Amino acid sequence: MAPPEWPLGLACMAHALGRDLQRAARAAGGPEALWQAPPAMLARYLRATADVERKATSIRAGFVHNEARDALERAGIAHVALGCPGYPDRLARIFDPPFGLFGTGQTVAALLAAERGPTVAIVGSRRPSAAGRRLAHRLAGELAQRGAVIVSGLAHGVDASAHEGALDAGGVSIAVLGSSVDLVHPRRHVALALRLEERGAVISEYWPGTAPAPWRFPARNRIVAGLADAVVVLEAAARSGALITADFAMEHGTSVLAVPGWPGAELSCGCNALIRAGAALCETADDVVNEIPHTGWGHGPRAVTRDDTANAVLKVVARQPCGVDRVVALTGQPHSRVAAALVALEIEGVVAREPGGVFRAVGRGGTG
């Protein structure tokens, strides 16, 4: 089944208009309804001027889905649409789920690992103390060694230390950006983003070429919280953006933990307030494990791997391009599982669909 047009189309429109379309989608009764709305209704949902209406209508009329997908594939960017295979069910259930996720790295496999869990978001100050950096690194590493996927926002400070801790422990980590994945922000973390792509993914809801903007970071935080089984806040001031992530988590019913700090210290105010409000106290990885009982806790880092069906399907199309029915016959797998695997492999960028419904292996089409 081909992916729908509206997730990519709305992302393109949002980028061109420089605005968030979530409110408009709610007013329309859903993102698909917004994309299909007549011009007059589209303008009403967008609360737009005549000029914006004309621009939005022109963008929609000129959007060619297959060309957009091909351009993303050439750029090495995967796209996982809401409601399609590879999009995390947990994220789909949050308020205003992203229409789709753009990703670089092991996008589909990393999102699948996050969906299976345990997945822990670690967030905090952009200017932590040296002790705070060390604790974020150690906590992420210990949780990764026990099988957790670590999610954060690639920001300076606690975010970067958490990503590095997970990677140094051989674990999986996902960074969620407040810009597009081809404009990594902050720029000094480009090297860290490349490391993340090897053992995880860098993801964003924003169309390529979207620059960071202040309002995009709170929006990013809902995705960080939406992917996680638990959110750990470490060194956060009273008005820290990390508290926004904690608020989103609480709205979802997700566990929130906070590392206590010295009374009266600026970087302790947010965490201590969370604990007073009912967040669990976090001092060690054991506190997180005990807070979220999960069958995925183990004794070793999680790997980003494809399942057996996907590996079998990839081996077949790597030998010879063929259609779905032929892949079913050669793998012995049910048609539904083969079709889902082909979609996931296509999103991952290792399989391409040719005219006539034929699939072939491309790019880094290995079987890891």
Helices and strands as residue ranges (DSSP letters): H 6-17, H 22-28, H 31-36, H 39-46, H 50-62, H 65-75, E 78-81, H 89-92, E 100-105, H 107-116, E 119-124, H 130-145, E 149-152, H 158-168, E 172-176, G 187-189, H 190-199, E 200-204, H 216-227, E 230-234, H 241-252, E 255-258, G 266-268, H 269-276, E 280-281, H 285-291, H 308-319, H 324-331, H 335-348, E 351-354, E 358-361
